[in-house]
Amino acid sequence: MSKINYEPIKEKIKTGEKSSLIKFGEEKNYISISRDGSKITYIPQGHTEKFLEPEEQVRAELYIELIEKYKYKPDKIEIEKYRKIGHPHKKTNIKMDIIVYDPELNPFILFELKSRDEYEKYFEESIRTQLFEPAATEDKGKGTLKFLIYYTRWYDDDGKLQEKYETIDYTKYKSFDEWEAAGRPNLRYIPKNYGIKDKPPIFIKGGEKYGEKDLRIDVKKEELDRIARDLHNILWGGGKYQNELFFNLIGMFLAKIYDEKTTPEGQPYQFQIFFEGLDQEPSQKI
């Protein structure tokens, strides 16, 4: 058997560089970058941060898209808000990266942002402590906060934008434990203009040729490690059906491999969650 040498995926880091989106944001006076490229100012908010931080570049580009693509007004977007939570005698400062407010200035979307390298590393901790924990304090029982979104973006070696995010329906899941018990459902869209949804993508074999999404192949080890931990916790988390679960999991892996190999180019993979309108199909149908 011949040996196959797997080379690690090299991520293109654009630290300090201006993407076309950043240049566009400057032209529209949404942001300004200092002459030496070290600082960014969000002009409507009057807020300045270090632009050389990878996470800040994620925030800057998302901020511009929230205005242009998702149609939110700049004065309804807050950058980096701190909120004290916890026991009155032992409060903790929680930083919220972006909050989108509705027209009555009630919180509507809460974002937690990470660089690509940190996304998997802090996945559970950040969703639990940076999204769910401050959400209740922000919402104040009004029910206006609708979405919690854990988000990152990066550019691949071809300069193409890649995004990854978990969109959580906060109207259904008020705690991390409730969300986890439900199977960690991900809505897979960012709501536009206070509720208008872009239909989640269907994954198409060879999709880039047809203007659609294909399966990612630039998966990093940290992501696989997290998935492996999740599977381990589910399979061996107690109960007497571990062997049955394990055999079913192997069957699912084989079904996925078969699906990827036999799906004709230009056709959707069958091993995925489809949407009926803008809602996920029920688990029984999946």
C-alpha positions as CSV (number, residue, x, y, z in Angstrom):
1,M,0.0,0.0,0.0
2,S,1.5,3.3,-1.0
3,K,1.9,6.0,1.6
4,I,-0.2,9.2,1.3
5,N,1.4,12.3,2.8
6,Y,-1.3,14.7,4.0
7,E,-0.2,18.3,4.1
8,P,-1.8,20.6,6.7
9,I,-4.2,23.1,5.2
10,K,-2.6,26.5,5.1
11,E,-5.0,29.3,5.9
12,K,-4.5,32.6,4.2
13,I,-4.2,35.3,6.8
14,K,-5.0,38.8,5.6
15,T,-3.8,40.6,8.8
16,G,-3.6,44.3,8.2
17,E,-4.8,44.1,4.6
18,K,-7.8,45.8,3.3
19,S,-10.3,43.6,1.6
20,S,-12.6,45.0,-1.1
21,L,-15.4,45.0,1.4
22,I,-13.3,47.0,3.9
23,K,-12.5,49.5,1.1
24,F,-16.2,49.7,0.3
25,G,-17.0,50.4,3.9
26,E,-14.6,53.3,4.0
27,E,-16.1,54.7,0.8
28,K,-19.6,54.6,2.4
29,N,-18.3,56.2,5.6
30,Y,-19.3,53.2,7.7
31,I,-15.8,52.8,9.0
32,S,-12.4,54.4,8.7
33,I,-8.9,52.8,9.0
34,S,-6.0,54.7,10.4
35,R,-3.2,55.6,8.1
36,D,-0.9,52.9,9.4
37,G,-3.7,50.3,9.2
38,S,-3.5,49.6,13.0
39,K,-6.9,51.0,14.1
40,I,-10.5,50.9,12.8
41,T,-13.3,53.4,13.8
42,Y,-16.9,52.5,13.4
43,I,-18.0,56.0,12.4
44,P,-21.8,56.0,13.3
45,Q,-20.9,54.5,16.7
46,G,-17.7,56.5,17.3
47,H,-16.0,53.3,18.5
48,T,-12.3,52.6,17.8
49,E,-10.6,49.2,18.0
50,K,-7.3,47.6,17.0
51,F,-7.7,46.5,13.4
52,L,-4.7,44.1,13.4
53,E,-6.7,41.6,15.5
54,P,-8.1,38.8,13.3
55,E,-11.4,38.9,15.3
56,E,-11.7,42.6,14.6
57,Q,-11.5,42.0,10.9
58,V,-14.3,39.5,11.2
59,R,-16.4,42.1,13.0
60,A,-15.6,44.9,10.5
61,E,-16.7,42.9,7.5
62,L,-19.8,41.5,9.1
63,Y,-20.7,45.0,10.3
64,I,-20.6,46.3,6.7
65,E,-22.7,43.4,5.5
66,L,-25.3,43.9,8.3
67,I,-25.9,47.3,6.7
68,E,-25.6,46.5,3.0
69,K,-26.7,42.9,2.7
70,Y,-29.0,42.4,5.6
71,K,-30.5,45.9,5.6
72,Y,-30.0,47.1,9.2
73,K,-29.5,50.8,9.9
74,P,-26.1,51.7,11.3
75,D,-27.7,53.5,14.2
76,K,-29.4,50.2,15.2
77,I,-26.1,48.4,15.5
78,E,-24.1,48.5,18.7
79,I,-20.4,47.5,18.8
80,E,-18.8,46.0,21.9
81,K,-21.3,46.4,24.7
82,Y,-20.4,45.3,28.2
83,R,-23.0,44.0,30.6
84,K,-22.7,42.9,34.2
85,I,-24.3,39.6,35.0
86,G,-24.4,37.2,37.9
87,H,-25.0,37.5,41.7
88,P,-25.4,41.1,43.0
89,H,-22.3,40.6,45.1
90,K,-20.3,38.8,42.5
91,K,-21.1,40.3,39.1
92,T,-19.0,39.5,36.0
93,N,-18.4,41.7,33.0
94,I,-19.6,40.1,29.7
95,K,-18.6,41.6,26.4
96,M,-21.0,41.4,23.5
97,D,-19.4,41.9,20.1
98,I,-22.4,43.1,18.1
99,I,-26.0,43.8,19.0
100,V,-28.7,44.6,16.4
101,Y,-31.7,46.5,17.7
102,D,-35.2,46.7,16.3
103,P,-36.8,50.1,15.4
104,E,-37.9,50.5,19.0
105,L,-34.3,49.9,20.2
106,N,-35.0,46.5,21.7
107,P,-32.3,43.9,21.2
108,F,-33.1,41.7,18.2
109,I,-29.9,39.8,17.4
110,L,-26.9,39.1,19.6
111,F,-23.6,38.1,17.9
112,E,-20.5,36.5,19.3
113,L,-17.5,36.6,16.9
114,K,-14.3,34.7,16.7
115,S,-11.4,34.4,14.3
116,R,-11.3,31.1,12.3
117,D,-8.6,29.7,14.5
118,E,-10.6,30.4,17.7
119,Y,-14.0,29.4,16.5
120,E,-13.8,25.7,17.3
121,K,-11.6,26.1,20.4
122,Y,-14.1,28.3,22.2
123,F,-17.3,26.9,20.6
124,E,-19.3,25.6,23.6
125,E,-17.9,28.0,26.1
126,S,-18.6,31.1,24.0
127,I,-22.2,30.0,23.1
128,R,-22.9,29.3,26.7
129,T,-21.3,32.3,28.4
130,Q,-21.1,35.0,25.7
131,L,-24.5,34.4,24.1
132,F,-27.0,32.6,26.4
133,E,-25.9,34.1,29.7
134,P,-26.1,37.8,28.6
135,A,-29.2,37.1,26.5
136,A,-31.6,37.0,29.4
137,T,-30.2,40.2,30.8
138,E,-30.5,42.0,27.4
139,D,-34.0,40.7,26.7
140,K,-35.4,41.5,30.1
141,G,-38.4,39.2,29.5
142,K,-39.7,41.3,26.6
143,G,-39.3,38.6,24.0
144,T,-37.8,40.9,21.5
145,L,-34.4,39.1,21.3
146,K,-34.9,36.6,18.6
147,F,-31.5,35.2,17.5
148,L,-28.1,34.3,19.0
149,I,-25.4,33.9,16.4
150,Y,-21.9,32.5,16.8
151,Y,-20.0,33.6,13.8
152,T,-16.7,33.6,11.9
153,R,-15.4,34.3,8.3
154,W,-12.2,33.9,6.4
155,Y,-10.7,33.8,2.9
156,D,-9.4,30.6,1.4
157,D,-6.3,30.3,-0.7
158,D,-8.2,31.3,-3.8
159,G,-9.4,34.5,-2.0
160,K,-13.0,33.3,-1.8
161,L,-15.0,34.2,1.3
162,Q,-16.0,31.4,3.6
163,E,-18.4,31.8,6.5
164,K,-19.4,29.6,9.4
165,Y,-22.0,30.3,12.0
166,E,-24.6,28.8,14.4
167,T,-27.9,30.7,14.4
168,I,-29.9,29.8,17.4
169,D,-33.6,30.6,17.7
170,Y,-33.8,32.3,21.1
171,T,-37.6,32.3,21.0
172,K,-37.4,28.5,21.4
173,Y,-34.3,27.9,23.4
174,K,-33.7,30.1,26.5
175,S,-30.6,28.3,27.8
176,F,-27.7,26.3,26.4
177,D,-29.0,23.2,28.1
178,E,-32.4,23.5,26.3
179,W,-30.6,24.0,23.0
180,E,-28.3,21.1,23.5
181,A,-31.2,18.8,24.6
182,A,-32.9,19.7,21.3
183,G,-29.9,18.5,19.3
184,R,-28.2,21.9,18.9
185,P,-30.4,23.0,15.9
186,N,-28.7,25.5,13.6
187,L,-31.1,27.7,11.5
188,R,-28.2,28.3,9.0
189,Y,-29.3,31.7,8.0
190,I,-28.8,35.3,9.2
191,P,-32.2,37.1,9.3
192,K,-32.5,40.0,6.9
193,N,-34.3,43.3,7.8
194,Y,-35.9,42.1,11.0
195,G,-37.1,38.7,9.9
196,I,-36.9,38.3,6.2
197,K,-34.9,35.1,5.8
198,D,-32.5,34.0,3.0
199,K,-33.4,30.4,2.3
200,P,-30.6,28.2,3.8
201,P,-28.3,26.8,1.1
202,I,-28.7,23.3,-0.3
203,F,-25.4,21.6,-0.8
204,I,-24.9,20.6,-4.4
205,K,-22.2,18.3,-5.8
206,G,-19.8,20.6,-7.8
207,G,-22.0,23.5,-6.6
208,E,-19.5,26.3,-7.3
209,K,-19.9,25.7,-11.0
210,Y,-23.6,26.4,-10.7
211,G,-23.4,29.3,-8.2
212,E,-24.4,27.0,-5.3
213,K,-22.6,25.7,-2.3
214,D,-20.7,22.4,-2.2
215,L,-19.4,20.6,0.8
216,R,-16.3,22.1,2.5
217,I,-13.0,20.3,2.1
218,D,-10.9,22.8,4.2
219,V,-12.0,21.4,7.5
220,K,-9.4,22.0,10.3
221,K,-8.4,19.5,12.9
222,E,-10.0,21.6,15.7
223,E,-13.4,21.2,14.1
224,L,-13.1,17.5,13.7
225,D,-11.9,17.2,17.3
226,R,-15.0,19.0,18.6
227,I,-17.3,16.8,16.5
228,A,-15.5,13.7,17.8
229,R,-16.0,14.9,21.4
230,D,-19.7,15.6,20.7
231,L,-20.2,12.1,19.3
232,H,-18.3,10.6,22.2
233,N,-20.5,12.4,24.7
234,I,-23.7,11.3,23.0
235,L,-22.6,7.7,22.5
236,W,-21.1,7.1,25.9
237,G,-23.2,9.6,27.9
238,G,-25.0,6.9,29.8
239,G,-27.8,4.4,29.1
240,K,-27.8,0.9,27.8
241,Y,-28.0,1.4,24.1
242,Q,-24.4,2.4,23.3
243,N,-23.8,-0.5,21.0
244,E,-27.0,0.1,19.0
245,L,-26.1,3.8,18.7
246,F,-22.6,3.0,17.6
247,F,-23.8,0.6,14.8
248,N,-26.3,3.3,13.7
249,L,-23.5,5.9,13.6
250,I,-21.4,3.6,11.4
251,G,-24.3,3.1,9.1
252,M,-24.8,6.9,8.8
253,F,-21.1,7.3,8.0
254,L,-21.4,4.7,5.2
255,A,-24.6,6.3,3.9
256,K,-22.9,9.7,3.7
257,I,-19.8,8.2,1.9
258,Y,-22.1,6.5,-0.6
259,D,-24.2,9.6,-1.1
260,E,-21.1,11.7,-1.8
261,K,-19.7,9.2,-4.3
262,T,-22.9,8.4,-6.2
263,T,-24.7,11.8,-6.4
264,P,-24.4,13.1,-9.9
265,E,-22.6,16.5,-10.4
266,G,-25.0,19.4,-10.2
267,Q,-27.5,17.5,-8.0
268,P,-28.2,18.0,-4.3
269,Y,-26.7,15.5,-1.9
270,Q,-29.4,13.5,-0.2
271,F,-27.6,13.2,3.1
272,Q,-28.4,16.7,4.4
273,I,-31.2,18.5,6.2
274,F,-33.6,20.0,3.6
275,F,-36.0,22.9,4.3
276,E,-39.7,23.1,3.7
277,G,-40.1,26.7,2.8
278,L,-37.8,28.4,5.4
279,D,-38.1,25.8,8.2
280,Q,-36.1,22.7,8.7
281,E,-37.9,19.5,7.7
282,P,-38.9,17.4,10.7
283,S,-36.4,14.9,12.1
284,Q,-38.7,12.0,11.2
285,K,-38.4,13.0,7.6
286,I,-34.7,13.4,7.7
